[in-house]
Amino acid sequence: MSRLLVFQHVAAEPLGTLDPLIRRRGHRIRFKNFERHPDAQLNVDRYRGLIVLGGPMNVEDHPQRAHLRNEMRAIETMLAQGKPVLGICLGAQLLAHVLGAPVRRNPVQEIGWYPLHKTAAGMDDPVLAPLQPATPVFQWHGCRFDIPQSATHLATSADCAQQAFRYGDNAYGFQFHLEMDQPLIERWLANPAYREELASSGLLHDEATIRTQTQQHIAAMQQQADAVFNNFLDLAGRPQRRHTLPSREWV
């Protein structure tokens, strides 16, 4: 049975709708939860793919957070082995950093619902194909990645041009949160740290606006997200192709 490795940083940011989808397809999930085990040792060789989730920390924190350095080494190994990698929010930023791209503060935070626009390359991408050319997606971030030089830019938004990229055939970074469902959004809105972040963001919309927009957009996003994630999971069953990457030291 195929096994997928998942890096989870905090309990508040789980796989969401990806969890039952992965299990329905017959994959086993091996979690590394760094909130519980910050010094966990990683061995990726036994896994067919890697999913790196979001979290409140940032790439710039890696000098103080050993687990982020361990994660980046693991991502590099997975890429070198030609295995599928999906990074979501912080996970996408870590993937971009491994590929040599800067990660920096976005001029404004994106919290809530924002229209996502696929680039010309995104329109032709086999994983993102189910997404409409312009579709509302859920966001919660203050940092953003640059598109790595060797990667393909797939999606953009009005407030953050770098929303998605593909490296090679099977490594993807998504700044947005397709894995959300309504209960998980409610959990975030009820979380004191997340509520404080929204309140201090300077954004014009509030919790009530996000709840209203969630009612309007969640069903359509979930339908598209399931198709996107299924396309990504298809990659875990394809023959592996190895990539040679420049050597890096995460110190």
N, C-alpha and C positions, 0 to 999 in steps of 0.2 A: 504493500500500500504506500502511495506517495505521501511524504511528510513535508509540511511547510513550516518554516521557522518564522515566528512573529516576535518582534521587539516592541514591547509595550512599556511606556515610561511611567505612566500614572494610571490608577484605577479609573479615573474619570474619562480616559480616552481609550476605549476598547476597540475591538474590530467592528462593532456595530452590526450593520446588516451583512457585512462580509463573513461574519462567524457562521451563521446557519448556511450561507451559500457554499462556503468551503466544505462544510461537513456533508451537505447534500451531495456534493460531487465526489465524496469518498476519500477526501484528503484527511490525514491526521494533522492536528495543530500542536506545535510545541512552542509554548510561550516562554519568553524571557522577560520577566517583569522587573524593571530596574528600580521601581519604587520599593519593592520588597527586598531585592537582591542587587544592590548597586555595584557590587564587585563580582557579579556573575562572570564566569569564564565561558567563552563562546567557542564552539566547534561547529562550523557550518557544513562540513564535508558530507554529512549524512542526509542533507535536506535538498529537496528539488527546487525550492524557491524561498524567497525572503520577502516579508512585508514589514516595513518599519513605520510605526504609527507616530502620531503627534504627541506633543507634551508642552508644558509651560516653560521649559528651559530653552536655551538657544545654542546654536553651533558655537558661538563665541565663548560659551561656558566650558568648552572641552578642557582647558587647562586645569580647572577645578573639579571636573567631573570625569573620572577615569572611565566610566561606562560609555561615555560618548566616544572616547578614543578607541575603546574596544569595538564599539559598533562600526566605526569607520573602517577599522581593519577588516571586520567581517564583511562589510559591504564590498570592500575592495576584493576580497577573496571570492565572493560570489560572482562578481563581475568577471574576474579572471577565469573562473570556471564556466562562464557562459550560462549561468543560471538566472532565471527570471527574478527581478527585484522590483518591488513597488514601494515607493516612499510617499507618505501622506503628510503634508504640512511640515513639521519638523523633520520627518523622514525624508521628504523631498529635498529639504535644505542640506541634510547630511549627505545624501547622494550627490547633490550638486557640488558640495565641498570636496568630496572624494575625487570628483572629476575635474577639480581645479578651478571651479567657479567661485567668486565671492558670494557671501551671504551677508546682507546688510539690512538695516532698518528701512522699512517702506515709509514713504512720506506720510501716509495716513494708515491707520489700522483698518482692516476689513473685518467686521463682525456682523454676522447676519447674512442676508440674502443679496446676491449681486449677480448681474448677468455675466455669463461666461461666453466668450466668443472664440470659436476655433479659428486658427490660422489656416492658410491654404494647405499646409502640410498636415494640420490636424484634421482637415476634411477627408484626407486620404489615409489617415492612420487606421490600421486594422483594429486596434484596441478601443480607440475613442470614436469609432464609426457610429455607435448608437446614439451619441450625444447630438442633440440638435445644434445647428450652427450657432445659435444664440439661445442659451438656456440658463435660468436662474439656478445657482448652486449655493450651498451653505459655506460660509467662510468664518474663520476665527484666527487671525494672525496679525502680528505687527512687524515681522521680518519677512524678507523675500530673498530668493536666490537670483543670481544672474544665470542665463542659459549657458551651460558649459559649451566651450568652443566646438567640441566634437559631437554635440547633441543637436536634436531637431526640435525647434520651438513649435509647440502644438496648440497653445491656447493663451488667451489674454483677457484682461478686464479693464474697465475704465480707470480704476485706481491702482492697479498692479499689472503691468504688462506681462510679467513672467509668471504664468499660471501653470504651465505644464510643459514637460519635455520628454523626449525619448532618447535613450542612448543605445546605440546598436539596434538589435531587433527586439529586445525583451527586458529592458530596464526603463522604468517610468517614474517620473516625479510629478505629483499632483499637489499644488499648493492648497487646493480646496478640499472639502470634506464630503465626498460622495457617500461615505459609509453611514451618514447620520440617518436616524429615524426620529419621529416626534418625541418618544420618551427620552431619547438621549439628549435631544436639544433641551427638553425641560430640565434634565439633570444639570446641564451646563448653566442654564439660567437660574437654577436654584443654588448653585455652588457659590459660596461667598467670594472666593478668589476670582471666579469668572465674572460675577456680578460687579465686583469692584473694577475689574478691567474694563468692562463695558461702560460703567458710570464715569470713569476717568478718561475715556478715549476721546472725548470731544465730538463724537458722532451725534448726528441730529436725531437718530432713531433710538428707541428704548426697548425694554423687554416686551412691552405690549405690541409694538410694531413688529418685532421679530416673531411673536406668537401668531399674529394675524397673517404675516407673510408665509409662515410655516404651513398654516392651513391651506394657503393658496398654492404652494409650490411643492410640498413634500412628496405627494403621490407621483407626480411626473418625474421628479428627480430620482426617486427610488426605482422606478421602472427603468429609466435609462441607466442608473448605476448598476443594477443587477446585470444588465447586458454588457456594460463595460467591464465589470469585474469578471464575468464569465469569459470574456475574450482574453483578459489577462491570465486567468487560471488555465486556459487552454495551453498557454505557453509552457506550463509546468510539465506537460506531457510530451513536448517536442524534443527531438534529439538535441543534445547540448553542443554548443559551439564555443570553443575557448577563445578568449580575448587576451592579448598581451597589454598590460598596463604599465606605465612608468612606476618605478618603485617610489613609495612615499613612507615617511615616518610620522606617525601621529604622536607627537611628544609635546 
